[in-house]
Amino acid sequence: MKDDAYHYMRNSIDDNLYNEWWYFNAISNNSQFFVFYLLCDPDNLTGSGKLQVLAAVLEDGKPPVIGLRQSRGFGGDRNSPTLDLDQSGFALQDESSLNVWGRASDETSGTPISWNLIYQPAVSPWFAIPVQEKVGHTKGGWMKWLAYMPSANVSGSLTLGESVFKVDGTGYHDHCWGRWALNDPQFAWAQCSIPKEGFSLTLGDILGEQQRSYLGIKFEGRTIIFSGKQVRLNMTRFANDPQTAETYPSRYEVVAENNDFLLNMTANVQKTVPLMIDYPAPAPSYLVFQQVSDLQGVLYSKMGREYQFDAVGFTGYTTPRM
């Protein structure tokens, strides 16, 4: 649990480059939800620090509702998963579950969004990047990445305006922290899970000349890890976002192989939400495409077994934007 706690400690070494976020998503019936709790330059040493909650609700056949709330302060616990970010946050519900809550307002319509959810882990955590991994072009830049709930059962409620929705579905939660220029590196990622089968898949890929891949599967009580050149991610189809005029991948194809397993997977994007994290010029802003996707694949054991999966999950793609 301590690994999912708040990690920032001012040490006068690149404190202005410190980033930490906790990400949660959920799928319930035909709706999807995600939220970021973001700390970027927590002491605001650059004047561009961000203490933000970014959330979105996606209902089939309706425009997404995207909420942003900028906080004036925050509180965290270094020994347990607890964060208070100005009427939003999370805390332990019991020995393993998290209560996740918050509020924001849609940037276009002003529609208020609030959530009060319980995340109960269905599989154990996976430390995708357990040591300080170099990331970005800033000297000494590094990050860690913990998939704290690669698969979760999620219950509770979402409120949009005056409408209240019951949530009873599947979810995911991860946590990243480190010291790097947030608007510098490009990432792609994918995630899906089937809690009743004890299956989850988490993929993260640092793009560009620093390209590195991290892929973990939880299945039948074991953790199957692929990394580095064992993972090949190709983006084979693209689309244009009318809101930002930027291009994003709409189909991902993954082949991963280690000594014991072979994975073939495709992710076809069904919904895309652009999130902009703004920086003052001349620095680039940071564009985050959050996507709901259909993930299909086969995991082959070299002992002759195979497991097929077909699940709705999430993918994502980030890029700097001038």
N, C-alpha and C positions, 0 to 999 in steps of 0.2 A: 504493500500500500504506500510506503514512503516514496517509492519511485514515481508514483502518480501525484505526489504533492508538489507544492510550489517550490521552485529551485533558486530563484533569483537571490543573490547576495552581492551587494555592492563591494567591489574590490579595487576600483579605480583602474582596471585594465579592460578597456573596450566596453565599459558599462553602457555607452551610447549605442552599442551594436547588439545589446541583449534582446532576444526574442523568446517568448514562451507562449504556447497556445494549447488549449484543450479543445478537442473537436468531438462532437457527438452527432450521430444521425439515427434516424428511425424510419421504418416502413410499416404502415398500418393500412390494411385494405388497399385502396387506390391512391393513397396520399403518402408523401414523403416529407421529411423534416430534417433540417440540419442546423447546427449552431456552432460558432467559433467563439471562444473566450480568449481574447488576444491581448497580450502585454508586449509592447514594442517600445524599447527605450523607456522602461518604467519610471525612471526619475526625470524624464523629459530633458535630458542634457542637451539635445539638439534643437529643442523647440518644436520638433515634429513627432514627439512621442505619442503612442496610441494605447489607450486603455479602452478597448472596444468589445462590444457584443455584436456579432453579425449572425442573423438567423434568417431562414427562409422556409416557407411552407409551399409545397407543390401539390396541387390537386389536379387530377386528370381533367382535361378540357377547360381549365381555367388558367389565367395568367398567374405566374408565381407572385407570392407576397414576400417581399424582401425587407427585412428590418435591420436598422442600424441604431446602436445606442453608444454614445461616447460617455465614458465615466469620468468623474473628477477624482476618483481615488479607488483603492482596492485594498483587500486584506487577504492574506494567505497563510496556510499552515505548512511548515516544512516537514511535518511528521505524518500527515495524513492527507488524503485527497479532499481539500477544502479550499474554496475560493469565494470571496465576496466581491462582486464588481458592480456596486451601485444598483441594487435591486435585482441582480442576476448572479448566478453562481451555482455551486454544487457542494455537497457534503455527504459524508457517510450516512446511509440510511440504517445499515446494520453492519455485520462483520464483513460483508462482501458487496452489498448493493450501494448504489449512489442515487441520491435525490438530486435531480438537475432541474433548475428553475430559471425563469428570467422574463424580461419584457423588452420590447423594442417597438418601433413604429415604422410602417412601410414608407420608404423614401418618396414614393410618388403620390400615393393616395392618403397617407397619414393614418391608415388603418392600424390600430394597435394589435400587436401579437404578444401573447404570453403563453408560457408553458410550465407545466409542473409534472415531471416524469420520474419514474423509477427505472433505473438500469440494473438488471440482475445478470451477472456474467453467466454465460453458457459454456465457455471454455476458459482455460487459464491464459494469463498474459503471455505476450511474446515480445522480447526486446529486439526490435528490428535493427537498431543501431545502438548497441550498448556502450560503445566507446566514442570518444570525440572524433567524429568523421569530418574531414575537411570539406567545406562547402563554400561556394562563391569565390569571388576574386579578391576579397579583402584578406590581407595577411593575417594568418592565425584564425580565420573564420572556421567555426565548427558547429556541429549540431548533434543531438541525440534524438532517438525516436523510439517511443514505447507504444506498442499496440496493447493497451491495458485491458480492453474488452474486445478481442477480435470478433466475438459474437456475444450478443446479449438478448435477453427477453425484456421488452420495454412496455411499460403500462403507465397510465396517467391521463392527462388531458392537455389539449391545445385549444387556445381561444383566439379567434380572429374576429375583431370587432365585437359583436354581441353573440356570435356563434361559438358554441363549445363543442369540441370533437373528442370523443373517447379514443384513446390510443391503446392498442393491444397488438403488438407486433414484434418485429426483430430490430436490432440495432447494433451499433458499433461505437467504440470510443478509443481515441488515441491521444497522444501527448507528445509534443516536440519542444525542445528548448536548446539554447546555445547562443553563440555570439557570431553573428554574420549580418551583412547588409540584407535586410528582408527583401528588398526589391531587386536583388541581383540574380540569384540562381533560378533556373527553370526546373520544374518538377512535373512528373506525371504519376498518377497513382490509381489503384483500383482496389475494390473491396466488396466481398459478398459473404454471406453466411447462411447456413441452414441449421439453426440451433437444435432441432429435434433429431438431427443426424450427427450432431457433434462435429460439424464441418464449418470451417471458415478459411477464407483466403484473403491475404493482405499483400499488396504489391506497391512498392515505391521505387521510382526511378529518377535519379538526378540526371538531367539531360545535358547535352553539349559536350565540350572537351573534357569535362570532369565526370563523364558518364559512369554511373555505378547503379547497380540494381540490387534490390532486396525483396525477397518473396518468401513468405511463410504460410504454410498450410497447417491447420489443426484438423486432425482426422483420427477417429478411433483412439483418442486419448494420447496421441503422440504429436510431436511438432516436426514437420518436414520443412527443411530450409534449403533454399536455392539462393546463390549470391553471385555477384560479379558476372563473369562470362558464362555461367550456367544459365543465365536468363537472357532471352532475346525478345525485346519489345519492339514491335513495328506499328506505326500509325499508318493505316492503309486507306483511310477516307477522311475527308475534311469538309467543314461547312463554314459559312460566314455568319458572324453574329451581327444582326442589323443594328443593335444598340451601340456597339463599340466599333463596328467595321473591321473587327479583327477576325482572323481565321483560327479555328480550333479543331482538334481531331474529333471525328465522330465514329471511328472504329479503331479498336486496338486489337492487335494479335500478339499472343504471347506463347513462346515455346521455352520451357525450362527443363533442364535435365541434370540430375546428380547421379551418384553411384547406384542409387536404389529406386529412383522414381523418374518418370517422364510426365510432364504436364503440357497439354495443348489447350489453349483457351482463346476465346474471342469475347470482346465486349463491344456491344452495339449501343450507341448513345440514343436515348429516347427523349430526354429533357436536358436543357442546359440553362444554367443561371450564371450570368457574369457578375462578379463582385469586384469592385475597384477599391484598392487601398491607396489613397491619394498621398502624394508627396509634393512639396513646392518645387517648381522649376529652378534649376535645370535638371534636377534628379528625376528619373523616370518613376511613374506610379507603378503599382503592381496589380496586374489583372489576374484574377483567379476564376477559372471556369469550373463551377461545380456541376456535376452531371449525374443524372439517374440513367442507369444502363442495364441492359440484359447481358448477364455473364453466363456463358456456356462453355463447358470444357470436359475433358476426360483426364483423370489422374491414373496413370498406369504404374503398377508395381512391377519391377523386373522379376518378381517371383510369380508373375502371371495374373495377378488380380487387377481389376480396374474399377474406378468409381466415376460415375457420370454425374454432373451437376448442371442445373439450369435455374438460375436465380436472379431476381432483381437485386441490383446492388448500386454502388456509387463508383464513379470515376472522376478524375480531375486533371486539370492542366493549368499551369501558371506561366506567365510571361511578363517581363517588364513592358511598360507602355509609355511612350513619350507624350 
